């Protein structure tokens, strides 16, 4: 079993081109203890989340398989930025959680973020780890059950049973992480929903998707248009052209962060996605973020896959 886990970790690195945070593997250990026969759906009954993406590699789903599409596209939605790697899916509503990795080759700046694929593109990031992200989902479900139990006495027993199930998962999760957080249900949600991950202390400049950019000191200088006016400027052809040239000039002068900032702003608005591709590619190249550059290239080659699961068609699902 130990050798299998080691081999799957190596396989994961070969497929994605980097090592995922150690948090991913500790969480995999947790779900295997929680539901040894069905680890990918271990937290689904209590949170509505299933484990996807890299977890499917660890589960052996990609053993002996050569997908028709690059691995980076597995569970990648059309608006997912290159930094976002889906690891949890809530199903048909498009809610998905993933690691946000500013540079996948280092864990210096990372967190867990989420957003709804079908809504306006704005990401939420409330957790440093998967354990904290799932704990928050768990407590939100517990809060909802408590509220329903109070207003629907006819089904109070069913809600009580669900809360007992949630409590069991909570206690097992706390053996791995968040044990110091003694609050539950509404009290937990109120205290931790708005907590920003440590990554945001390293953000160099904000972006409209809510994530900002993280670049080395001295590699960013502000655009001439302030953020409050940037959205309007991006929608005017002439002003956009000036901003793009300004970002390219900054890149040549040693400020790739400026180029990255504008590329991310264009990506988030959905305006001139082709120019966003070019700006981000140049920024990643200058910053040495080769993995993100490859993700971007794969995404650009297949911008509208029929399914986010790249094995969906070949398995006839």
Buried (B, 14 or more C-beta within 10 A) or exposed (E): EEEEBEEBBEBBEEBBBBBBBEBBBBBBEBBBEBBEEEBBEBBBEBBBBBBBBBBBBBBEBBEEEEBEBBBBBBBBBEBBBBBBBBBBBBEEEBBBBBBBBBBBBEBEBBBBBBBBBEEEBEBBBBBBBBBBBBBBBBBBBBBBBBEBBEEEEEEEEEBEEBBEBBBEBBEBBBEBBBEEBEEBBBEBBEEBEEEEBEBBEEBBBBBBBBBBBBBEEEBBBEBEBEBEEBBEBBEEEEBBEBBBEBBBEBBEEEBBBBBBBBBBBBBBBEBBBEBBBBBBBBBBBBBEBBBBBBBBBBBBEBEEBEEBBBBEBEEEE
